[in-house]
Amino acid sequence: MSHLSKKVMLVSGESSGDQHAANLFLELKEHCPDIQGIGMGGKKMAAAGIELRYDSSNIGVIGVIEVIKRYAQIRRVLNAMKSLLLEQRPDLLICVDYKEFNFKLAGFAKKNGIKVLFYVSPQVWAWRPGRVVEYGKVIDMMAVIFPFEVPFYEKENVPVRYVGHPSVDKIHIQRTKEADFQEFNLVSGLPVVGILPGSRTDEIKRMLPVMLQAAELIQKVFPDVQFVLPQADSVSDELLEASFQHSKIQVKTIKHQFHDAVQCCDVVMTVSGTASLEIALLKVPMLVAYKLSTITYFLAKMLVNTRFIGLPNIIAGKSIVKEFIQYQATADNLAQEIIKLLQDKPYAQTMRDELQAVKKELGKGGGSKNMAKLAMEMLDVPVKGYTKR
């Protein structure tokens, strides 16, 4: 079969997966201009030229209760994706993160003779290490984004390839910090605090009110403080406004310029996830805060075997940034840590130095390029200047 007629199905369920899948497909098109992409995802995948059969922005949820609430909808979408697989029979299914959904879809594809490439490993070092064997049964290749993940799969003889973390390439600063201050109407010399409540509806409803309460406490110590909120593409204005109504704080929301907004910050309050890693790569001091539903939290405590939830800490293997989880994620605790970072210059500088080490650990990037090469290898498309390993 000529590579001209190759077809891939890409499936992501969350904002970061949407970005990773879009970048991967753009790289694929560089080598195979006529490759066809179909699947499920968000705005970035659509913009990259993937024909979306389902918009995933409504089903990106975390936690047992949250999944149960949307179970019927998620199941309906899963069945629709299974039907699409049989109808289209792509040459390769690329599952991007969104683990439980994609695990089921991958199993279905494998049973029906469709090759499966899984991109972004489930966090097996933290969550049910026995799942490595289960994933091995439903995929042809696991592409991991952290070097320390490789041995988990090798130990169980599951095909694995380290491709590099896509966030390393994703950091795009459009302007100088000075130009950004002008662009965002920020006053130079006054403290800037970033508020990052997440990209999912459930996260924002839980975390934004707490962060805004913390902001009120910070403002009492620093009356001239400026607050910025880089708004994720998946987040509606209405959702943010609902929280802003109950707060006296003035917050500048900034759309489509995440990295430039973060660059302006002296310190950031963020939820865990990819955002914390991108902030680390920009070497901006931060805290990580997270709340789950009570049931999800207690289940996670029983099942999860990890000291940290923040990616900078996981990569470093030690506590670099303070984590405030569940009952510790109070406005008072968040405010105290932000105030300390703003007042204690050596403390903030030590954190910057540690974040620099995290950046070094992740290497030079090239994640999307490496992923595209791996996908082409699985599609039997020759890649110029690249040989199979």
C-alpha positions as CSV (number, residue, x, y, z in Angstrom):
1,M,0.0,0.0,0.0
2,S,1.3,3.5,-0.9
3,H,1.8,5.8,2.0
4,L,-0.4,8.2,0.0
5,S,-3.5,6.2,1.2
6,K,-2.5,5.7,4.8
7,K,-5.2,6.5,7.4
8,V,-4.7,7.1,11.1
9,M,-7.2,7.5,13.9
10,L,-6.2,9.7,16.8
11,V,-8.2,9.7,20.0
12,S,-7.6,12.2,22.9
13,G,-9.9,13.2,25.7
14,E,-8.3,16.2,27.4
15,S,-6.7,19.6,26.6
16,S,-3.0,18.4,26.8
17,G,-3.8,15.3,24.7
18,D,-5.5,17.5,22.1
19,Q,-2.3,19.5,21.8
20,H,0.0,16.4,21.7
21,A,-2.1,14.7,19.0
22,A,-2.3,17.9,16.9
23,N,1.5,18.4,17.0
24,L,2.1,14.7,16.1
25,F,-0.3,14.9,13.2
26,L,1.3,18.1,11.9
27,E,4.7,16.3,12.0
28,L,3.2,13.3,10.2
29,K,1.8,15.5,7.4
30,E,5.3,17.0,6.9
31,H,6.5,13.5,5.8
32,C,3.2,12.2,4.3
33,P,1.2,15.2,3.0
34,D,-1.7,13.0,1.9
35,I,-2.1,11.1,5.2
36,Q,-5.7,11.1,6.4
37,G,-6.5,11.7,10.1
38,I,-9.8,11.0,11.8
39,G,-10.8,10.7,15.4
40,M,-11.9,12.4,18.6
41,G,-10.3,15.5,20.2
42,G,-10.6,19.2,20.5
43,K,-9.9,22.5,18.7
44,K,-6.2,22.0,18.2
45,M,-6.6,18.6,16.5
46,A,-9.3,20.1,14.2
47,A,-7.0,23.0,13.4
48,A,-4.2,20.5,12.5
49,G,-6.4,18.9,9.9
50,I,-7.8,15.9,11.7
51,E,-11.4,15.2,10.8
52,L,-13.1,15.1,14.2
53,R,-16.0,12.7,14.6
54,Y,-16.5,13.7,18.2
55,D,-15.5,16.8,20.2
56,S,-14.0,15.5,23.5
57,S,-14.2,18.8,25.5
58,N,-17.3,17.5,27.4
59,I,-15.9,14.2,28.6
60,G,-12.5,15.1,30.1
61,V,-13.1,14.3,33.7
62,I,-11.0,13.1,36.7
63,G,-12.2,10.9,39.5
64,V,-14.6,8.1,40.2
65,I,-17.7,10.2,41.0
66,E,-17.1,12.5,38.1
67,V,-16.9,9.5,35.7
68,I,-20.0,7.9,37.2
69,K,-22.0,11.1,36.6
70,R,-21.0,11.1,32.9
71,Y,-20.8,7.4,32.5
72,A,-23.7,7.0,30.1
73,Q,-22.3,9.8,27.9
74,I,-18.7,8.4,28.0
75,R,-20.0,4.9,27.2
76,R,-22.0,6.2,24.2
77,V,-18.9,8.0,22.8
78,L,-16.8,4.9,23.3
79,N,-19.3,2.8,21.4
80,A,-19.3,5.4,18.6
81,M,-15.5,5.3,18.4
82,K,-15.6,1.5,18.2
83,S,-18.1,1.7,15.3
84,L,-15.9,4.2,13.6
85,L,-12.9,1.9,14.0
86,L,-14.8,-0.9,12.2
87,E,-16.2,1.4,9.6
88,Q,-12.9,3.2,8.7
89,R,-10.4,0.4,9.6
90,P,-7.4,2.8,10.0
91,D,-3.9,1.6,9.4
92,L,-3.0,2.7,12.9
93,L,-4.9,3.8,16.0
94,I,-3.0,6.3,18.1
95,C,-4.4,6.6,21.6
96,V,-3.2,9.8,23.2
97,D,-3.4,9.7,27.0
98,Y,-7.1,9.6,28.4
99,K,-6.1,6.2,29.8
100,E,-9.2,4.3,30.8
101,F,-11.2,5.2,27.7
102,N,-8.3,4.5,25.4
103,F,-7.4,1.3,27.2
104,K,-10.9,-0.1,26.3
105,L,-10.7,1.3,22.7
106,A,-7.2,-0.1,22.2
107,G,-8.4,-3.6,23.4
108,F,-11.3,-3.4,20.8
109,A,-8.9,-2.3,18.0
110,K,-6.4,-5.1,18.8
111,K,-9.2,-7.8,18.8
112,N,-10.2,-6.5,15.3
113,G,-6.7,-6.6,13.9
114,I,-5.9,-2.9,14.0
115,K,-2.4,-1.8,15.1
116,V,-2.3,0.3,18.3
117,L,0.2,2.9,19.3
118,F,-0.4,4.4,22.8
119,Y,1.2,7.8,23.4
120,V,1.7,9.1,27.0
121,S,1.9,6.2,29.4
122,P,-0.4,5.8,32.3
123,Q,1.5,6.7,35.5
124,V,2.3,3.0,36.2
125,W,4.9,3.9,38.8
126,A,2.2,5.4,40.9
127,W,-1.1,3.7,40.0
128,R,-1.5,-0.1,39.9
129,P,1.9,-1.2,38.5
130,G,0.2,-4.5,37.5
131,R,-1.6,-2.6,34.7
132,V,1.7,-2.7,32.6
133,V,0.9,-6.3,31.7
134,E,-2.7,-5.4,30.9
135,Y,-1.7,-2.6,28.6
136,G,0.8,-5.0,27.0
137,K,-2.1,-7.1,25.8
138,V,-4.0,-4.3,24.0
139,I,-1.2,-2.3,22.3
140,D,1.6,-2.8,19.8
141,M,3.8,-0.1,21.1
142,M,3.9,2.2,24.2
143,A,5.5,5.6,23.6
144,V,6.6,7.1,26.9
145,I,7.5,10.7,27.6
146,F,9.7,10.2,30.7
147,P,13.0,8.2,30.6
148,F,12.3,6.6,33.9
149,E,9.1,4.9,32.5
150,V,11.0,2.6,30.1
151,P,12.1,-0.1,32.6
152,F,8.5,-0.6,33.9
153,Y,7.6,-1.9,30.4
154,E,10.8,-3.6,29.5
155,K,10.5,-5.7,32.7
156,E,7.3,-7.1,31.4
157,N,8.5,-7.4,27.8
158,V,6.0,-4.8,26.5
159,P,7.3,-2.9,23.4
160,V,8.2,0.6,24.6
161,R,10.0,3.6,23.1
162,Y,11.0,6.8,24.9
163,V,10.1,9.7,22.6
164,G,10.8,12.7,24.8
165,H,8.4,15.0,26.5
166,P,6.3,17.1,24.1
167,S,6.2,20.1,26.6
168,V,9.9,20.7,26.0
169,D,9.1,21.8,22.4
170,K,5.8,23.4,23.3
171,I,7.4,26.3,25.2
172,H,6.9,29.2,22.8
173,I,7.5,32.7,24.1
174,Q,6.3,35.2,21.6
175,R,7.7,38.4,23.1
176,T,10.1,39.7,25.7
177,K,8.9,39.9,29.3
178,E,8.9,43.7,28.9
179,A,6.8,43.6,25.8
180,D,4.4,41.1,27.5
181,F,4.0,43.5,30.4
182,Q,2.8,46.2,27.9
183,E,0.6,43.7,26.0
184,F,-1.2,42.6,29.2
185,N,-1.3,46.1,30.8
186,L,0.8,44.9,33.8
187,V,2.8,47.4,35.9
188,S,6.5,46.6,36.0
189,G,8.0,46.4,39.5
190,L,4.8,45.2,41.1
191,P,4.3,41.5,42.0
192,V,2.5,39.3,39.5
193,V,0.8,36.1,40.7
194,G,-0.5,33.5,38.2
195,I,-3.7,31.5,38.9
196,L,-4.0,28.2,37.0
197,P,-7.1,26.4,38.1
198,G,-6.9,23.7,35.4
199,S,-8.5,22.9,32.0
200,R,-11.5,20.7,33.1
201,T,-14.8,22.0,34.4
202,D,-14.6,19.9,37.6
203,E,-11.1,21.1,38.4
204,I,-12.1,24.8,38.0
205,K,-15.2,24.4,40.1
206,R,-13.2,22.9,42.9
207,M,-9.9,24.9,42.7
208,L,-10.7,28.4,41.4
209,P,-12.8,29.5,44.4
210,V,-10.0,28.4,46.8
211,M,-7.3,30.2,44.7
212,L,-9.4,33.4,44.6
213,Q,-9.8,33.3,48.4
214,A,-6.0,32.8,48.7
215,A,-5.6,35.8,46.3
216,E,-7.7,38.0,48.7
217,L,-5.3,37.0,51.6
218,I,-2.2,37.7,49.4
219,Q,-3.6,41.2,48.5
220,K,-3.8,42.1,52.2
221,V,0.0,41.6,52.4
222,F,0.8,43.0,48.9
223,P,-1.9,45.6,48.1
224,D,-0.4,46.3,44.7
225,V,-0.3,42.6,43.6
226,Q,-1.5,41.8,40.1
227,F,-3.3,38.5,39.3
228,V,-3.3,36.8,35.9
229,L,-5.1,33.7,34.7
230,P,-4.0,32.1,31.5
231,Q,-7.3,30.6,30.2
232,A,-7.2,27.1,28.7
233,D,-8.9,26.8,25.3
234,S,-11.3,24.2,26.8
235,V,-12.5,26.7,29.5
236,S,-15.5,28.9,28.8
237,D,-15.8,32.5,29.9
238,E,-19.0,31.7,31.6
239,L,-17.4,29.1,33.8
240,L,-14.7,31.6,35.0
241,E,-17.3,34.4,35.5
242,A,-19.3,32.2,37.8
243,S,-16.3,32.1,40.2
244,F,-15.3,35.7,39.7
245,Q,-18.7,36.9,40.8
246,H,-18.0,35.8,44.4
247,S,-14.6,37.4,44.6
248,K,-13.4,41.0,45.2
249,I,-10.2,40.2,43.3
250,Q,-9.4,41.8,39.9
251,V,-8.0,39.0,37.7
252,K,-6.6,39.6,34.1
253,T,-7.7,36.6,32.0
254,I,-5.3,35.9,29.1
255,K,-6.3,33.7,26.2
256,H,-4.1,31.7,23.8
257,Q,-0.8,33.0,25.3
258,F,-0.1,30.6,28.2
259,H,3.7,30.8,28.1
260,D,3.8,34.6,27.7
261,A,1.4,35.0,30.6
262,V,3.4,32.6,32.8
263,Q,6.6,34.4,31.9
264,C,5.3,37.6,33.5
265,C,4.6,35.8,36.8
266,D,6.8,36.0,39.9
267,V,5.0,33.0,41.3
268,V,2.1,30.7,40.2
269,M,-0.7,28.7,42.0
270,T,-1.4,25.8,39.7
271,V,-3.2,22.4,39.8
272,S,-1.1,19.3,39.1
273,G,-0.7,18.1,35.5
274,T,1.1,19.2,32.4
275,A,0.7,22.9,33.3
276,S,3.0,22.4,36.3
277,L,5.7,21.0,34.1
278,E,5.5,23.8,31.6
279,I,5.8,26.3,34.4
280,A,8.8,24.4,35.6
281,L,10.4,24.6,32.1
282,L,9.9,28.4,32.3
283,K,11.6,28.3,35.7
284,V,8.8,30.2,37.5
285,P,8.4,29.4,41.3
286,M,5.1,27.7,42.1
287,L,2.9,25.7,44.4
288,V,0.8,22.7,43.3
289,A,-2.7,22.3,44.7
290,Y,-5.4,19.8,44.0
291,K,-8.8,18.6,45.3
292,L,-10.8,15.5,44.3
293,S,-14.2,14.4,45.4
294,T,-13.9,12.7,48.8
295,I,-14.6,9.2,47.5
296,T,-12.1,9.6,44.7
297,Y,-9.5,10.9,47.1
298,F,-9.8,8.0,49.5
299,L,-9.7,5.5,46.6
300,A,-6.6,7.2,45.2
301,K,-4.9,7.1,48.7
302,M,-5.5,3.3,48.8
303,L,-4.3,2.7,45.2
304,V,-1.7,5.3,44.5
305,N,1.9,4.5,45.5
306,T,3.7,7.8,45.0
307,R,5.2,10.5,47.2
308,F,4.3,13.3,44.9
309,I,1.6,14.4,42.4
310,G,3.4,17.4,40.9
311,L,5.4,16.5,37.8
312,P,8.4,18.6,38.7
313,N,8.7,16.7,42.0
314,I,8.1,13.3,40.4
315,I,10.9,14.0,37.8
316,A,13.3,15.3,40.4
317,G,12.5,12.5,42.8
318,K,12.2,15.0,45.7
319,S,10.1,17.9,46.9
320,I,11.0,21.0,44.9
321,V,7.6,22.7,44.9
322,K,5.2,22.5,47.8
323,E,2.1,20.4,47.2
324,F,-1.3,21.0,48.9
325,I,-3.6,18.1,48.4
326,Q,-7.3,17.8,49.4
327,Y,-7.7,19.1,53.0
328,Q,-4.3,20.9,52.8
329,A,-5.5,22.9,49.8
330,T,-6.9,25.7,51.8
331,A,-6.9,29.4,50.9
332,D,-4.7,30.1,54.0
333,N,-2.1,27.5,53.1
334,L,-1.9,28.6,49.5
335,A,-1.6,32.3,50.5
336,Q,1.1,31.6,53.0
337,E,3.3,29.8,50.5
338,I,2.8,32.5,47.8
339,I,3.6,35.2,50.3
340,K,6.8,33.3,51.4
341,L,7.9,33.0,47.7
342,L,7.4,36.7,47.2
343,Q,9.1,37.8,50.4
344,D,11.9,35.2,50.7
345,K,14.1,35.9,47.7
346,P,16.7,33.1,48.5
347,Y,13.8,30.6,48.9
348,A,12.4,31.5,45.5
349,Q,15.9,31.4,43.9
350,T,16.6,27.9,45.2
351,M,13.3,26.8,43.6
352,R,14.3,28.3,40.3
353,D,17.6,26.5,40.4
354,E,15.9,23.2,41.2
355,L,13.5,23.7,38.3
356,Q,16.4,24.3,36.0
357,A,17.6,20.8,36.9
358,V,14.2,19.4,36.0
359,K,14.5,21.1,32.6
360,K,17.9,19.5,32.1
361,E,16.6,16.1,33.1
362,L,13.9,16.3,30.3
363,G,16.5,16.8,27.6
364,K,16.3,18.6,24.3
365,G,12.8,17.6,23.3
366,G,11.8,16.5,19.8
367,G,8.9,14.5,21.2
368,S,6.5,15.2,18.4
369,K,9.1,14.5,15.7
370,N,10.1,11.2,17.4
371,M,6.5,10.2,17.7
372,A,5.9,10.9,14.1
373,K,8.9,8.7,13.2
374,L,7.6,5.9,15.4
375,A,4.1,6.2,13.9
376,M,5.6,6.0,10.3
377,E,7.7,3.0,11.3
378,M,4.4,1.3,12.4
379,L,2.7,2.4,9.2
380,D,5.7,1.0,7.2
381,V,6.4,4.4,5.7
382,P,10.1,5.0,5.0
383,V,11.5,8.1,6.9
384,K,14.3,9.9,5.2
385,G,17.5,9.8,7.4
386,Y,15.9,7.5,9.9
387,T,16.5,3.8,10.5
388,K,14.5,1.4,12.7
389,R,15.9,0.7,16.1
